[in-house]
Amino acid sequence: MIRTKEGFILQKMLDAYMIIAIGKAGEQFHDILKTNETGAFYWRMLQKGTTVEEMVEESLQRFENLSAEEAREDIEAFLQSIADTVEEA
């Protein structure tokens, strides 16, 4: 199970989404991560706690013409880009 770490929030700013550290997390993590609508979709699943397989299944239901392999690659790339903000439980 993968989930977001405590102290990280998703904020929409104009046409982009930002992952921001607040509170104690903000004392150690000073970056703001920018993502798109798909990244925000993934983030919301991570907030509840999920697995890569569950994320793939949800992606296949949401996005037309997407293969399971493409979904998995996109999700793994996203997870790598936000590695400091998530943890395995």
PDB file of N, CA, C and O in Angstrom:
ATOM      1  N   MET A   1       0.851  -1.174   0.000  1.00  0.00           N
ATOM      2  CA  MET A   1       0.000   0.000   0.000  1.00  0.00           C
ATOM      3  C   MET A   1       0.900   1.241   0.000  1.00  0.00           C
ATOM      4  O   MET A   1       1.816   1.361   0.814  1.00  0.00           O
ATOM      5  N   ILE A   2       0.625   2.135  -0.907  1.00  0.00           N
ATOM      6  CA  ILE A   2       1.359   3.390  -1.012  1.00  0.00           C
ATOM      7  C   ILE A   2       0.409   4.515  -0.640  1.00  0.00           C
ATOM      8  O   ILE A   2      -0.758   4.521  -1.033  1.00  0.00           O
ATOM      9  N   ARG A   3       0.929   5.470   0.126  1.00  0.00           N
ATOM     10  CA  ARG A   3       0.101   6.622   0.493  1.00  0.00           C
ATOM     11  C   ARG A   3       0.961   7.863   0.620  1.00  0.00           C
ATOM     12  O   ARG A   3       2.186   7.787   0.720  1.00  0.00           O
ATOM     13  N   THR A   4       0.298   8.999   0.613  1.00  0.00           N
ATOM     14  CA  THR A   4       1.016  10.256   0.771  1.00  0.00           C
ATOM     15  C   THR A   4       1.488  10.401   2.211  1.00  0.00           C
ATOM     16  O   THR A   4       0.826   9.960   3.151  1.00  0.00           O
ATOM     17  N   LYS A   5       2.645  11.029   2.359  1.00  0.00           N
ATOM     18  CA  LYS A   5       3.143  11.302   3.700  1.00  0.00           C
ATOM     19  C   LYS A   5       2.332  12.429   4.326  1.00  0.00           C
ATOM     20  O   LYS A   5       1.774  13.272   3.624  1.00  0.00           O
ATOM     21  N   GLU A   6       2.274  12.433   5.632  1.00  0.00           N
ATOM     22  CA  GLU A   6       1.593  13.495   6.355  1.00  0.00           C
ATOM     23  C   GLU A   6       2.298  14.819   6.075  1.00  0.00           C
ATOM     24  O   GLU A   6       3.527  14.881   6.035  1.00  0.00           O
ATOM     25  N   GLY A   7       1.518  15.864   5.885  1.00  0.00           N
ATOM     26  CA  GLY A   7       2.087  17.188   5.698  1.00  0.00           C
ATOM     27  C   GLY A   7       2.254  17.609   4.247  1.00  0.00           C
ATOM     28  O   GLY A   7       2.845  18.653   3.972  1.00  0.00           O
ATOM     29  N   PHE A   8       1.746  16.820   3.323  1.00  0.00           N
ATOM     30  CA  PHE A   8       1.791  17.187   1.907  1.00  0.00           C
ATOM     31  C   PHE A   8       0.368  17.335   1.396  1.00  0.00           C
ATOM     32  O   PHE A   8      -0.487  16.482   1.636  1.00  0.00           O
ATOM     33  N   ILE A   9       0.125  18.440   0.681  1.00  0.00           N
ATOM     34  CA  ILE A   9      -1.211  18.705   0.165  1.00  0.00           C
ATOM     35  C   ILE A   9      -1.148  19.012  -1.325  1.00  0.00           C
ATOM     36  O   ILE A   9      -0.102  19.385  -1.856  1.00  0.00           O
ATOM     37  N   LEU A  10      -2.263  18.849  -1.973  1.00  0.00           N
ATOM     38  CA  LEU A  10      -2.409  19.154  -3.392  1.00  0.00           C
ATOM     39  C   LEU A  10      -3.245  20.420  -3.502  1.00  0.00           C
ATOM     40  O   LEU A  10      -4.330  20.508  -2.926  1.00  0.00           O
ATOM     41  N   GLN A  11      -2.737  21.402  -4.244  1.00  0.00           N
ATOM     42  CA  GLN A  11      -3.465  22.653  -4.452  1.00  0.00           C
ATOM     43  C   GLN A  11      -3.554  22.934  -5.940  1.00  0.00           C
ATOM     44  O   GLN A  11      -2.573  22.774  -6.665  1.00  0.00           O
ATOM     45  N   LYS A  12      -4.723  23.350  -6.397  1.00  0.00           N
ATOM     46  CA  LYS A  12      -4.867  23.754  -7.796  1.00  0.00           C
ATOM     47  C   LYS A  12      -4.571  25.247  -7.884  1.00  0.00           C
ATOM     48  O   LYS A  12      -5.115  26.043  -7.120  1.00  0.00           O
ATOM     49  N   MET A  13      -3.707  25.615  -8.823  1.00  0.00           N
ATOM     50  CA  MET A  13      -3.355  27.004  -9.058  1.00  0.00           C
ATOM     51  C   MET A  13      -3.449  27.263 -10.554  1.00  0.00           C
ATOM     52  O   MET A  13      -2.609  26.802 -11.326  1.00  0.00           O
ATOM     53  N   LEU A  14      -4.461  27.994 -10.951  1.00  0.00           N
ATOM     54  CA  LEU A  14      -4.753  28.240 -12.362  1.00  0.00           C
ATOM     55  C   LEU A  14      -4.976  26.906 -13.066  1.00  0.00           C
ATOM     56  O   LEU A  14      -5.906  26.180 -12.713  1.00  0.00           O
ATOM     57  N   ASP A  15      -4.150  26.565 -14.050  1.00  0.00           N
ATOM     58  CA  ASP A  15      -4.345  25.326 -14.799  1.00  0.00           C
ATOM     59  C   ASP A  15      -3.422  24.200 -14.347  1.00  0.00           C
ATOM     60  O   ASP A  15      -3.371  23.146 -14.982  1.00  0.00           O
ATOM     61  N   ALA A  16      -2.699  24.412 -13.263  1.00  0.00           N
ATOM     62  CA  ALA A  16      -1.740  23.409 -12.793  1.00  0.00           C
ATOM     63  C   ALA A  16      -2.085  23.000 -11.367  1.00  0.00           C
ATOM     64  O   ALA A  16      -2.862  23.659 -10.676  1.00  0.00           O
ATOM     65  N   TYR A  17      -1.490  21.907 -10.958  1.00  0.00           N
ATOM     66  CA  TYR A  17      -1.635  21.434  -9.584  1.00  0.00           C
ATOM     67  C   TYR A  17      -0.256  21.436  -8.943  1.00  0.00           C
ATOM     68  O   TYR A  17       0.741  21.106  -9.585  1.00  0.00           O
ATOM     69  N   MET A  18      -0.209  21.810  -7.677  1.00  0.00           N
ATOM     70  CA  MET A  18       1.038  21.872  -6.935  1.00  0.00           C
ATOM     71  C   MET A  18       0.937  20.974  -5.707  1.00  0.00           C
ATOM     72  O   MET A  18      -0.076  20.964  -5.008  1.00  0.00           O
ATOM     73  N   ILE A  19       2.004  20.223  -5.462  1.00  0.00           N
ATOM     74  CA  ILE A  19       2.105  19.429  -4.240  1.00  0.00           C
ATOM     75  C   ILE A  19       3.035  20.210  -3.327  1.00  0.00           C
ATOM     76  O   ILE A  19       4.190  20.470  -3.663  1.00  0.00           O
ATOM     77  N   ILE A  20       2.505  20.578  -2.163  1.00  0.00           N
ATOM     78  CA  ILE A  20       3.184  21.501  -1.263  1.00  0.00           C
ATOM     79  C   ILE A  20       3.329  20.855   0.112  1.00  0.00           C
ATOM     80  O   ILE A  20       2.420  20.183   0.600  1.00  0.00           O
ATOM     81  N   ALA A  21       4.474  21.070   0.714  1.00  0.00           N
ATOM     82  CA  ALA A  21       4.696  20.587   2.084  1.00  0.00           C
ATOM     83  C   ALA A  21       4.262  21.669   3.056  1.00  0.00           C
ATOM     84  O   ALA A  21       4.561  22.847   2.860  1.00  0.00           O
ATOM     85  N   ILE A  22       3.553  21.265   4.109  1.00  0.00           N
ATOM     86  CA  ILE A  22       3.128  22.201   5.143  1.00  0.00           C
ATOM     87  C   ILE A  22       3.539  21.672   6.507  1.00  0.00           C
ATOM     88  O   ILE A  22       3.878  20.497   6.648  1.00  0.00           O
ATOM     89  N   GLY A  23       3.508  22.536   7.505  1.00  0.00           N
ATOM     90  CA  GLY A  23       3.834  22.125   8.862  1.00  0.00           C
ATOM     91  C   GLY A  23       5.240  21.572   8.971  1.00  0.00           C
ATOM     92  O   GLY A  23       6.171  22.108   8.370  1.00  0.00           O
ATOM     93  N   LYS A  24       5.400  20.502   9.735  1.00  0.00           N
ATOM     94  CA  LYS A  24       6.714  19.891   9.938  1.00  0.00           C
ATOM     95  C   LYS A  24       7.336  19.404   8.636  1.00  0.00           C
ATOM     96  O   LYS A  24       8.552  19.483   8.460  1.00  0.00           O
ATOM     97  N   ALA A  25       6.511  18.902   7.726  1.00  0.00           N
ATOM     98  CA  ALA A  25       7.044  18.450   6.436  1.00  0.00           C
ATOM     99  C   ALA A  25       7.688  19.612   5.685  1.00  0.00           C
ATOM    100  O   ALA A  25       8.684  19.427   4.986  1.00  0.00           O
ATOM    101  N   GLY A  26       7.122  20.809   5.830  1.00  0.00           N
ATOM    102  CA  GLY A  26       7.660  21.992   5.168  1.00  0.00           C
ATOM    103  C   GLY A  26       9.000  22.439   5.723  1.00  0.00           C
ATOM    104  O   GLY A  26       9.736  23.164   5.054  1.00  0.00           O
ATOM    105  N   GLU A  27       9.323  22.018   6.930  1.00  0.00           N
ATOM    106  CA  GLU A  27      10.620  22.359   7.513  1.00  0.00           C
ATOM    107  C   GLU A  27      11.750  21.588   6.838  1.00  0.00           C
ATOM    108  O   GLU A  27      12.891  22.048   6.812  1.00  0.00           O
ATOM    109  N   GLN A  28      11.435  20.425   6.296  1.00  0.00           N
ATOM    110  CA  GLN A  28      12.456  19.576   5.680  1.00  0.00           C
ATOM    111  C   GLN A  28      12.362  19.531   4.162  1.00  0.00           C
ATOM    112  O   GLN A  28      13.369  19.303   3.493  1.00  0.00           O
ATOM    113  N   PHE A  29      11.184  19.742   3.608  1.00  0.00           N
ATOM    114  CA  PHE A  29      10.978  19.660   2.169  1.00  0.00           C
ATOM    115  C   PHE A  29      10.604  21.046   1.677  1.00  0.00           C
ATOM    116  O   PHE A  29       9.529  21.549   2.002  1.00  0.00           O
ATOM    117  N   HIS A  30      11.473  21.665   0.903  1.00  0.00           N
ATOM    118  CA  HIS A  30      11.276  23.057   0.511  1.00  0.00           C
ATOM    119  C   HIS A  30      10.830  23.233  -0.934  1.00  0.00           C
ATOM    120  O   HIS A  30      10.609  24.360  -1.376  1.00  0.00           O
ATOM    121  N   ASP A  31      10.696  22.156  -1.665  1.00  0.00           N
ATOM    122  CA  ASP A  31      10.288  22.242  -3.062  1.00  0.00           C
ATOM    123  C   ASP A  31       8.767  22.297  -3.181  1.00  0.00           C
ATOM    124  O   ASP A  31       8.036  21.917  -2.266  1.00  0.00           O
ATOM    125  N   ILE A  32       8.324  22.776  -4.320  1.00  0.00           N
ATOM    126  CA  ILE A  32       6.923  22.687  -4.715  1.00  0.00           C
ATOM    127  C   ILE A  32       6.920  21.862  -5.994  1.00  0.00           C
ATOM    128  O   ILE A  32       7.592  22.207  -6.966  1.00  0.00           O
ATOM    129  N   LEU A  33       6.172  20.787  -5.988  1.00  0.00           N
ATOM    130  CA  LEU A  33       6.117  19.901  -7.149  1.00  0.00           C
ATOM    131  C   LEU A  33       4.903  20.250  -7.991  1.00  0.00           C
ATOM    132  O   LEU A  33       3.783  20.304  -7.483  1.00  0.00           O
ATOM    133  N   LYS A  34       5.120  20.482  -9.259  1.00  0.00           N
ATOM    134  CA  LYS A  34       4.040  20.823 -10.181  1.00  0.00           C
ATOM    135  C   LYS A  34       3.612  19.569 -10.929  1.00  0.00           C
ATOM    136  O   LYS A  34       4.450  18.771 -11.350  1.00  0.00           O
ATOM    137  N   THR A  35       2.300  19.399 -11.093  1.00  0.00           N
ATOM    138  CA  THR A  35       1.780  18.259 -11.833  1.00  0.00           C
ATOM    139  C   THR A  35       0.566  18.695 -12.648  1.00  0.00           C
ATOM    140  O   THR A  35       0.117  19.838 -12.559  1.00  0.00           O
ATOM    141  N   ASN A  36       0.051  17.776 -13.433  1.00  0.00           N
ATOM    142  CA  ASN A  36      -1.106  18.062 -14.270  1.00  0.00           C
ATOM    143  C   ASN A  36      -2.342  17.348 -13.727  1.00  0.00           C
ATOM    144  O   ASN A  36      -2.321  16.803 -12.623  1.00  0.00           O
ATOM    145  N   GLU A  37      -3.411  17.357 -14.508  1.00  0.00           N
ATOM    146  CA  GLU A  37      -4.670  16.732 -14.084  1.00  0.00           C
ATOM    147  C   GLU A  37      -4.498  15.235 -13.810  1.00  0.00           C
ATOM    148  O   GLU A  37      -5.088  14.708 -12.866  1.00  0.00           O
ATOM    149  N   THR A  38      -3.702  14.555 -14.620  1.00  0.00           N
ATOM    150  CA  THR A  38      -3.467  13.128 -14.406  1.00  0.00           C
ATOM    151  C   THR A  38      -2.712  12.901 -13.101  1.00  0.00           C
ATOM    152  O   THR A  38      -3.046  11.994 -12.340  1.00  0.00           O
ATOM    153  N   GLY A  39      -1.695  13.721 -12.840  1.00  0.00           N
ATOM    154  CA  GLY A  39      -0.958  13.626 -11.582  1.00  0.00           C
ATOM    155  C   GLY A  39      -1.868  13.876 -10.389  1.00  0.00           C
ATOM    156  O   GLY A  39      -1.742  13.214  -9.359  1.00  0.00           O
ATOM    157  N   ALA A  40      -2.779  14.822 -10.524  1.00  0.00           N
ATOM    158  CA  ALA A  40      -3.738  15.101  -9.444  1.00  0.00           C
ATOM    159  C   ALA A  40      -4.656  13.893  -9.228  1.00  0.00           C
ATOM    160  O   ALA A  40      -4.996  13.560  -8.092  1.00  0.00           O
ATOM    161  N   PHE A  41      -5.050  13.247 -10.317  1.00  0.00           N
ATOM    162  CA  PHE A  41      -5.866  12.029 -10.239  1.00  0.00           C
ATOM    163  C   PHE A  41      -5.129  10.942  -9.455  1.00  0.00           C
ATOM    164  O   PHE A  41      -5.705  10.299  -8.578  1.00  0.00           O
ATOM    165  N   TYR A  42      -3.845  10.744  -9.782  1.00  0.00           N
ATOM    166  CA  TYR A  42      -3.030   9.767  -9.055  1.00  0.00           C
ATOM    167  C   TYR A  42      -2.885  10.168  -7.582  1.00  0.00           C
ATOM    168  O   TYR A  42      -3.016   9.327  -6.693  1.00  0.00           O
ATOM    169  N   TRP A  43      -2.615  11.446  -7.326  1.00  0.00           N
ATOM    170  CA  TRP A  43      -2.403  11.933  -5.965  1.00  0.00           C
ATOM    171  C   TRP A  43      -3.619  11.643  -5.085  1.00  0.00           C
ATOM    172  O   TRP A  43      -3.483  11.215  -3.938  1.00  0.00           O
ATOM    173  N   ARG A  44      -4.800  11.880  -5.635  1.00  0.00           N
ATOM    174  CA  ARG A  44      -6.025  11.649  -4.847  1.00  0.00           C
ATOM    175  C   ARG A  44      -6.159  10.177  -4.459  1.00  0.00           C
ATOM    176  O   ARG A  44      -6.632   9.866  -3.366  1.00  0.00           O
ATOM    177  N   MET A  45      -5.747   9.275  -5.342  1.00  0.00           N
ATOM    178  CA  MET A  45      -5.758   7.853  -4.985  1.00  0.00           C
ATOM    179  C   MET A  45      -4.739   7.582  -3.885  1.00  0.00           C
ATOM    180  O   MET A  45      -5.008   6.820  -2.956  1.00  0.00           O
ATOM    181  N   LEU A  46      -3.567   8.208  -3.992  1.00  0.00           N
ATOM    182  CA  LEU A  46      -2.520   8.000  -2.991  1.00  0.00           C
ATOM    183  C   LEU A  46      -2.921   8.536  -1.625  1.00  0.00           C
ATOM    184  O   LEU A  46      -2.502   7.994  -0.602  1.00  0.00           O
ATOM    185  N   GLN A  47      -3.717   9.581  -1.594  1.00  0.00           N
ATOM    186  CA  GLN A  47      -4.167  10.122  -0.308  1.00  0.00           C
ATOM    187  C   GLN A  47      -4.983   9.099   0.477  1.00  0.00           C
ATOM    188  O   GLN A  47      -4.935   9.074   1.707  1.00  0.00           O
ATOM    189  N   LYS A  48      -5.719   8.268  -0.223  1.00  0.00           N
ATOM    190  CA  LYS A  48      -6.543   7.245   0.423  1.00  0.00           C
ATOM    191  C   LYS A  48      -5.754   5.985   0.733  1.00  0.00           C
ATOM    192  O   LYS A  48      -6.170   5.157   1.544  1.00  0.00           O
ATOM    193  N   GLY A  49      -4.601   5.852   0.072  1.00  0.00           N
ATOM    194  CA  GLY A  49      -3.818   4.624   0.179  1.00  0.00           C
ATOM    195  C   GLY A  49      -4.226   3.688  -0.945  1.00  0.00           C
ATOM    196  O   GLY A  49      -5.409   3.383  -1.102  1.00  0.00           O
ATOM    197  N   THR A  50      -3.268   3.235  -1.720  1.00  0.00           N
ATOM    198  CA  THR A  50      -3.574   2.410  -2.877  1.00  0.00           C
ATOM    199  C   THR A  50      -2.350   1.587  -3.261  1.00  0.00           C
ATOM    200  O   THR A  50      -1.287   1.708  -2.651  1.00  0.00           O
ATOM    201  N   THR A  51      -2.512   0.770  -4.253  1.00  0.00           N
ATOM    202  CA  THR A  51      -1.397   0.009  -4.815  1.00  0.00           C
ATOM    203  C   THR A  51      -1.225   0.430  -6.273  1.00  0.00           C
ATOM    204  O   THR A  51      -2.109   1.055  -6.861  1.00  0.00           O
ATOM    205  N   VAL A  52      -0.086   0.083  -6.839  1.00  0.00           N
ATOM    206  CA  VAL A  52       0.137   0.382  -8.251  1.00  0.00           C
ATOM    207  C   VAL A  52      -0.921  -0.316  -9.096  1.00  0.00           C
ATOM    208  O   VAL A  52      -1.435   0.269 -10.050  1.00  0.00           O
ATOM    209  N   GLU A  53      -1.249  -1.550  -8.760  1.00  0.00           N
ATOM    210  CA  GLU A  53      -2.253  -2.294  -9.529  1.00  0.00           C
ATOM    211  C   GLU A  53      -3.618  -1.616  -9.484  1.00  0.00           C
ATOM    212  O   GLU A  53      -4.304  -1.536 -10.503  1.00  0.00           O
ATOM    213  N   GLU A  54      -4.015  -1.129  -8.315  1.00  0.00           N
ATOM    214  CA  GLU A  54      -5.291  -0.411  -8.208  1.00  0.00           C
ATOM    215  C   GLU A  54      -5.249   0.875  -9.033  1.00  0.00           C
ATOM    216  O   GLU A  54      -6.242   1.249  -9.657  1.00  0.00           O
ATOM    217  N   MET A  55      -4.100   1.549  -9.034  1.00  0.00           N
ATOM    218  CA  MET A  55      -3.959   2.767  -9.826  1.00  0.00           C
ATOM    219  C   MET A  55      -4.056   2.459 -11.318  1.00  0.00           C
ATOM    220  O   MET A  55      -4.662   3.222 -12.071  1.00  0.00           O
ATOM    221  N   VAL A  56      -3.471   1.361 -11.742  1.00  0.00           N
ATOM    222  CA  VAL A  56      -3.557   0.945 -13.146  1.00  0.00           C
ATOM    223  C   VAL A  56      -5.018   0.691 -13.509  1.00  0.00           C
ATOM    224  O   VAL A  56      -5.493   1.180 -14.534  1.00  0.00           O
ATOM    225  N   GLU A  57      -5.731  -0.062 -12.683  1.00  0.00           N
ATOM    226  CA  GLU A  57      -7.137  -0.380 -12.965  1.00  0.00           C
ATOM    227  C   GLU A  57      -7.986   0.878 -13.061  1.00  0.00           C
ATOM    228  O   GLU A  57      -8.801   1.006 -13.974  1.00  0.00           O
ATOM    229  N   GLU A  58      -7.807   1.805 -12.132  1.00  0.00           N
ATOM    230  CA  GLU A  58      -8.560   3.068 -12.160  1.00  0.00           C
ATOM    231  C   GLU A  58      -8.220   3.873 -13.405  1.00  0.00           C
ATOM    232  O   GLU A  58      -9.103   4.486 -14.006  1.00  0.00           O
ATOM    233  N   SER A  59      -6.956   3.879 -13.795  1.00  0.00           N
ATOM    234  CA  SER A  59      -6.519   4.613 -14.984  1.00  0.00           C
ATOM    235  C   SER A  59      -7.154   4.032 -16.242  1.00  0.00           C
ATOM    236  O   SER A  59      -7.581   4.780 -17.122  1.00  0.00           O
ATOM    237  N   LEU A  60      -7.218   2.707 -16.333  1.00  0.00           N
ATOM    238  CA  LEU A  60      -7.822   2.062 -17.497  1.00  0.00           C
ATOM    239  C   LEU A  60      -9.309   2.384 -17.607  1.00  0.00           C
ATOM    240  O   LEU A  60      -9.848   2.468 -18.711  1.00  0.00           O
ATOM    241  N   GLN A  61      -9.965   2.564 -16.476  1.00  0.00           N
ATOM    242  CA  GLN A  61     -11.380   2.927 -16.490  1.00  0.00           C
ATOM    243  C   GLN A  61     -11.583   4.394 -16.876  1.00  0.00           C
ATOM    244  O   GLN A  61     -12.579   4.745 -17.508  1.00  0.00           O
ATOM    245  N   ARG A  62     -10.638   5.236 -16.493  1.00  0.00           N
ATOM    246  CA  ARG A  62     -10.787   6.682 -16.711  1.00  0.00           C
ATOM    247  C   ARG A  62     -10.312   7.142 -18.095  1.00  0.00           C
ATOM    248  O   ARG A  62     -10.938   8.005 -18.709  1.00  0.00           O
ATOM    249  N   PHE A  63      -9.220   6.573 -18.579  1.00  0.00           N
ATOM    250  CA  PHE A  63      -8.614   7.056 -19.812  1.00  0.00           C
ATOM    251  C   PHE A  63      -8.800   6.054 -20.941  1.00  0.00           C
ATOM    252  O   PHE A  63      -8.395   4.897 -20.827  1.00  0.00           O
ATOM    253  N   GLU A  64      -9.412   6.500 -22.029  1.00  0.00           N
ATOM    254  CA  GLU A  64      -9.619   5.641 -23.193  1.00  0.00           C
ATOM    255  C   GLU A  64      -8.298   5.421 -23.923  1.00  0.00           C
ATOM    256  O   GLU A  64      -7.379   6.236 -23.838  1.00  0.00           O
ATOM    257  N   ASN A  65      -8.224   4.311 -24.636  1.00  0.00           N
ATOM    258  CA  ASN A  65      -7.057   3.998 -25.476  1.00  0.00           C
ATOM    259  C   ASN A  65      -5.746   3.922 -24.701  1.00  0.00           C
ATOM    260  O   ASN A  65      -4.685   4.206 -25.257  1.00  0.00           O
ATOM    261  N   LEU A  66      -5.802   3.554 -23.463  1.00  0.00           N
ATOM    262  CA  LEU A  66      -4.616   3.416 -22.627  1.00  0.00           C
ATOM    263  C   LEU A  66      -4.413   1.941 -22.333  1.00  0.00           C
ATOM    264  O   LEU A  66      -5.340   1.261 -21.895  1.00  0.00           O
ATOM    265  N   SER A  67      -3.217   1.445 -22.568  1.00  0.00           N
ATOM    266  CA  SER A  67      -2.936   0.044 -22.259  1.00  0.00           C
ATOM    267  C   SER A  67      -2.469  -0.062 -20.813  1.00  0.00           C
ATOM    268  O   SER A  67      -2.038   0.925 -20.218  1.00  0.00           O
ATOM    269  N   ALA A  68      -2.557  -1.247 -20.261  1.00  0.00           N
ATOM    270  CA  ALA A  68      -2.106  -1.477 -18.892  1.00  0.00           C
ATOM    271  C   ALA A  68      -0.614  -1.181 -18.766  1.00  0.00           C
ATOM    272  O   ALA A  68      -0.171  -0.650 -17.748  1.00  0.00           O
ATOM    273  N   GLU A  69       0.153  -1.519 -19.785  1.00  0.00           N
ATOM    274  CA  GLU A  69       1.595  -1.263 -19.760  1.00  0.00           C
ATOM    275  C   GLU A  69       1.897   0.237 -19.747  1.00  0.00           C
ATOM    276  O   GLU A  69       2.760   0.692 -18.996  1.00  0.00           O
ATOM    277  N   GLU A  70       1.190   0.998 -20.575  1.00  0.00           N
ATOM    278  CA  GLU A  70       1.374   2.457 -20.587  1.00  0.00           C
ATOM    279  C   GLU A  70       0.982   3.064 -19.247  1.00  0.00           C
ATOM    280  O   GLU A  70       1.679   3.934 -18.724  1.00  0.00           O
ATOM    281  N   ALA A  71      -0.124   2.606 -18.698  1.00  0.00           N
ATOM    282  CA  ALA A  71      -0.589   3.112 -17.411  1.00  0.00           C
ATOM    283  C   ALA A  71       0.449   2.832 -16.327  1.00  0.00           C
ATOM    284  O   ALA A  71       0.782   3.720 -15.543  1.00  0.00           O
ATOM    285  N   ARG A  72       0.952   1.623 -16.280  1.00  0.00           N
ATOM    286  CA  ARG A  72       1.944   1.237 -15.269  1.00  0.00           C
ATOM    287  C   ARG A  72       3.209   2.089 -15.403  1.00  0.00           C
ATOM    288  O   ARG A  72       3.757   2.551 -14.402  1.00  0.00           O
ATOM    289  N   GLU A  73       3.669   2.296 -16.635  1.00  0.00           N
ATOM    290  CA  GLU A  73       4.863   3.120 -16.857  1.00  0.00           C
ATOM    291  C   GLU A  73       4.633   4.554 -16.399  1.00  0.00           C
ATOM    292  O   GLU A  73       5.499   5.146 -15.755  1.00  0.00           O
ATOM    293  N   ASP A  74       3.471   5.118 -16.727  1.00  0.00           N
ATOM    294  CA  ASP A  74       3.145   6.485 -16.313  1.00  0.00           C
ATOM    295  C   ASP A  74       3.076   6.602 -14.790  1.00  0.00           C
ATOM    296  O   ASP A  74       3.589   7.556 -14.204  1.00  0.00           O
ATOM    297  N   ILE A  75       2.442   5.630 -14.170  1.00  0.00           N
ATOM    298  CA  ILE A  75       2.295   5.654 -12.713  1.00  0.00           C
ATOM    299  C   ILE A  75       3.652   5.512 -12.034  1.00  0.00           C
ATOM    300  O   ILE A  75       3.946   6.230 -11.078  1.00  0.00           O
ATOM    301  N   GLU A  76       4.466   4.604 -12.513  1.00  0.00           N
ATOM    302  CA  GLU A  76       5.791   4.425 -11.908  1.00  0.00           C
ATOM    303  C   GLU A  76       6.654   5.672 -12.087  1.00  0.00           C
ATOM    304  O   GLU A  76       7.403   6.037 -11.181  1.00  0.00           O
ATOM    305  N   ALA A  77       6.558   6.330 -13.244  1.00  0.00           N
ATOM    306  CA  ALA A  77       7.298   7.582 -13.461  1.00  0.00           C
ATOM    307  C   ALA A  77       6.789   8.663 -12.517  1.00  0.00           C
ATOM    308  O   ALA A  77       7.580   9.420 -11.955  1.00  0.00           O
ATOM    309  N   PHE A  78       5.475   8.738 -12.338  1.00  0.00           N
ATOM    310  CA  PHE A  78       4.902   9.725 -11.415  1.00  0.00           C
ATOM    311  C   PHE A  78       5.372   9.453  -9.990  1.00  0.00           C
ATOM    312  O   PHE A  78       5.793  10.370  -9.286  1.00  0.00           O
ATOM    313  N   LEU A  79       5.300   8.201  -9.569  1.00  0.00           N
ATOM    314  CA  LEU A  79       5.729   7.855  -8.210  1.00  0.00           C
ATOM    315  C   LEU A  79       7.198   8.189  -7.990  1.00  0.00           C
ATOM    316  O   LEU A  79       7.581   8.637  -6.909  1.00  0.00           O
ATOM    317  N   GLN A  80       8.012   7.975  -9.001  1.00  0.00           N
ATOM    318  CA  GLN A  80       9.424   8.302  -8.881  1.00  0.00           C
ATOM    319  C   GLN A  80       9.617   9.816  -8.753  1.00  0.00           C
ATOM    320  O   GLN A  80      10.476  10.272  -7.998  1.00  0.00           O
ATOM    321  N   SER A  81       8.824  10.588  -9.484  1.00  0.00           N
ATOM    322  CA  SER A  81       8.966  12.043  -9.444  1.00  0.00           C
ATOM    323  C   SER A  81       8.514  12.648  -8.118  1.00  0.00           C
ATOM    324  O   SER A  81       8.923  13.755  -7.766  1.00  0.00           O
ATOM    325  N   ILE A  82       7.676  11.925  -7.387  1.00  0.00           N
ATOM    326  CA  ILE A  82       7.193  12.435  -6.093  1.00  0.00           C
ATOM    327  C   ILE A  82       7.655  11.562  -4.922  1.00  0.00           C
ATOM    328  O   ILE A  82       7.031  11.563  -3.862  1.00  0.00           O
ATOM    329  N   ALA A  83       8.727  10.835  -5.113  1.00  0.00           N
ATOM    330  CA  ALA A  83       9.176   9.829  -4.135  1.00  0.00           C
ATOM    331  C   ALA A  83       9.308  10.369  -2.717  1.00  0.00           C
ATOM    332  O   ALA A  83       9.056   9.640  -1.757  1.00  0.00           O
ATOM    333  N   ASP A  84       9.697  11.627  -2.568  1.00  0.00           N
ATOM    334  CA  ASP A  84       9.873  12.197  -1.229  1.00  0.00           C
ATOM    335  C   ASP A  84       8.538  12.488  -0.524  1.00  0.00           C
ATOM    336  O   ASP A  84       8.528  12.805   0.666  1.00  0.00           O
ATOM    337  N   THR A  85       7.437  12.384  -1.233  1.00  0.00           N
ATOM    338  CA  THR A  85       6.145  12.754  -0.655  1.00  0.00           C
ATOM    339  C   THR A  85       5.246  11.567  -0.349  1.00  0.00           C
ATOM    340  O   THR A  85       4.147  11.739   0.180  1.00  0.00           O
ATOM    341  N   VAL A  86       5.709  10.353  -0.681  1.00  0.00           N
ATOM    342  CA  VAL A  86       4.894   9.158  -0.445  1.00  0.00           C
ATOM    343  C   VAL A  86       5.673   8.126   0.371  1.00  0.00           C
ATOM    344  O   VAL A  86       6.897   8.183   0.484  1.00  0.00           O
ATOM    345  N   GLU A  87       4.919   7.185   0.933  1.00  0.00           N
ATOM    346  CA  GLU A  87       5.549   6.116   1.711  1.00  0.00           C
ATOM    347  C   GLU A  87       4.738   4.845   1.525  1.00  0.00           C
ATOM    348  O   GLU A  87       3.547   4.881   1.213  1.00  0.00           O
ATOM    349  N   GLU A  88       5.407   3.735   1.721  1.00  0.00           N
ATOM    350  CA  GLU A  88       4.706   2.454   1.677  1.00  0.00           C
ATOM    351  C   GLU A  88       4.280   2.094   3.082  1.00  0.00           C
ATOM    352  O   GLU A  88       5.057   2.184   4.033  1.00  0.00           O
ATOM    353  N   ALA A  89       3.037   1.688   3.191  1.00  0.00           N
ATOM    354  CA  ALA A  89       2.500   1.355   4.516  1.00  0.00           C
ATOM    355  C   ALA A  89       2.275  -0.125   4.632  1.00  0.00           C
ATOM    356  O   ALA A  89       1.826  -0.601   5.674  1.00  0.00           O
TER     357      ALA A  89
END
